[in-house]
Amino acid sequence: MAYLSQMKVGRHSYIYEVTGFRDENGKPRNKKHPVGKIDPDI
């Protein structure tokens, strides 16, 4: 399952696509891929 997440890094906010999966031991894990930066002027 994939979803979008907003994270604040320093003074900037970014959107990440987060994909959840289970590793070889069956534990839940996440991978985050950056999608873009949020424009603060909007």
N, C-alpha and C positions, 0 to 999 in steps of 0.2 A: 504494500500500500504506500503510495506517495502523497505527500501533502506539502504545502508551502508554509514557511516559517519566517518570521521577521526577527533579526538579531541586531542589536546595537553594538557596534565595534568602535570604540573611541567616540568621536562626535558624529559618526555617520551610521545610517541604518541600511541594512542589506536584506534582500530576500533570498532565501535558500530553498531548494527543493530537497525534501528529506525523504529517504526511502528506508523503510524498516525491513529487517530480515533477521533470520536466526543463524548463528554461526555453527560450526561443525559440532560444538558441544551442546547445542540447543538453546543457548542464551540469546536473548534479543539484543540486536545491535542496530545502529543507524549509520547511514552514509549521507553526507550533506554536500550538495553541489550548488555553487553560487549561481543565481539567476541574474541579479542586477542590483544596482544601488538605488535607493529611494531619494528622489529629488526633494530637498526640504523647502524649495520655493513654491511648491504647489499648494 
